[in-house]
Amino acid sequence: MVLAVLAVTVFRPPATPGPFARDFEAYYAAGATWNAGGDPWSRDVWRVERTLPGVDASRDELLPFAGPAITLPLFSLLARAPFDVARNVWVAVLVLALAVLVMTAAALARIRLTPAHATGLLFFAALTGSAIGAVTLGQVALVAAAAVALTLLALERGSPWASVAALVAAAQPNLALPLAVRLTGRRSAALLASAAAAFLALTLILHGGAAGFVTYLHRLGELGASERFDVIQYGVPAVLAAAGVARGSAALAGTICTLVAFAAAAAAAWRLRAQPLLATSLAIALLPWAVPFFHEHDFAIELIPVIVLAAAPDARVRMLAGVAAMCVLIDWLGIAQRPEAAVHDACLAFAAACAFGGVPARSPRAAEPWPALIACAVLSLLAFLPALAFPAPVWPDALGAFHAAPTIDAAAVWAAEQQRAGLTGVLPVTGLLRAIALFGCAVLALAAYLAAEPAAITMRSPRTASGTAVSDAPSHGPAMQ
């Protein structure tokens, strides 16, 4: 708590230019554009964005909208209010989503939510870089992550509300992908299939038919391609390209990692079908390896496996979860882009490491926070020194007097902005820092496998004298009892 207070008072960094909850700017503009009958996925959003407080209208700093159509009714409603009012409402929604995410993850982990346990969990989550980034940027990723957690809890209890929660999780479809692991159960598959059908139906209606949906997919692909090798991306191709690997080779390596990650998740879904929560935790941990479009705030979803595995009675599982948490939940990109905030970031990182000790554990020995603290100290030495020497550029600060050609679309404008800001070059330090997060996700996946290992072995039931296998009753396994 002392470190957290120091971070936000004595060592509070200077404010960054632009509006608070910057990404909400795109959501608000998309809603307003849709209300006016315009195309929210086009350059039309800039007509609204340039009028918002804090935006520099003297240059092009368009922030494109890439969300699915099912989010437009909500953003349309928010856009009917003044921007400041809508933003305050949205930030309140995100804070509530963070609390829901943490409390639902605790319920999944079978943690008894005493006031002390709830406080410890919320304090830990609120100090993580991904949660701070999601709130301060106004990112819908936090809502999607909370909905994923709610979906898992509803599936655990066989509740039909799982379909509704999964539909909300589709507000950011890449974060909803790990739910596919639950298709191994008939009831879960039926509930998730109904959510997918509702998503498809609403998407077609809001796009005005299949042609509009195809156009959206094409634009989404262009936008993804424009960011594939950017500093703001945590995908394998972007990390390798920053280190100087040729883009063709980086893209090939990314494809291979995607295939391996999907194969590992599929294997876990089958092998750990009696422990679906741990199988899903493993899939969530591998998600940044599997998708090419993954930002810092998207790591908020990793709070689910971190909390679930931190509650395991096995000391080695909790130790790995703590080390992984420090790798995954620190804002490495922020460290690279804000050398003037180094002390602030260090205080938050060590505060999060200490707060990990407040995440409830099943045994006193497993509750020791020292592995997370040691990991944080080592990573800080690795991260802060080179980041101070080689700071990364920041959008839109580095744009200068940028003006895009009037004939290009939103994805091309965004690509030109990233290039102008210097976010697409060879920046080895940023590659190293983002690689720490990917390494942490691999460690988290290993922790999930080790937590499930005893039950995975016992799934091979001994045969009776007649050769008939003894049936296995579904359970969460020894690690989750």
Secondary structure, DSSP 8 states (H G I E B T S, - for coil): -HHHHHHHTTT-----SS-SSTTHHHHHHHHHHHHTT--TTSTTHHHHHTTSTT--TTS---------GGGHHHHHHHTTS-HHHHHHHHHHHHHHHHHHHHHHHHHHTT----HHHHHHHHHHHHHSHHHHHHHHHT-THHHHHHHHHHHHHHHHTT-THHHHHHHHHTTSHHHHGGGGGGGGSHHHHHHHHHHHHHHHHHHHHHHTSHHHHHHHHHHHHHHHHHHTT-TT--SHHHHHHHTT--HHHHHHHHHHHHHHHHHHHHHHHHHTTT-HHHHHHHHHHHHHHH-S---GGGGGGGHHHHHHHHT-S-HHHHHHHHHHHHHHSS-HHHHHH-GGGHHHHHHHHHHHHHHHTTS--SSTGGG--HHHHHHHHHHHHHHHHHHHHS----TTGGG-S----TTS-HHHHHHHHHHHTT-SS--HHHHHHHHHHHHHHHHHHHHHHHHHHHHHHHTS--B-TTS-B--------GGG-
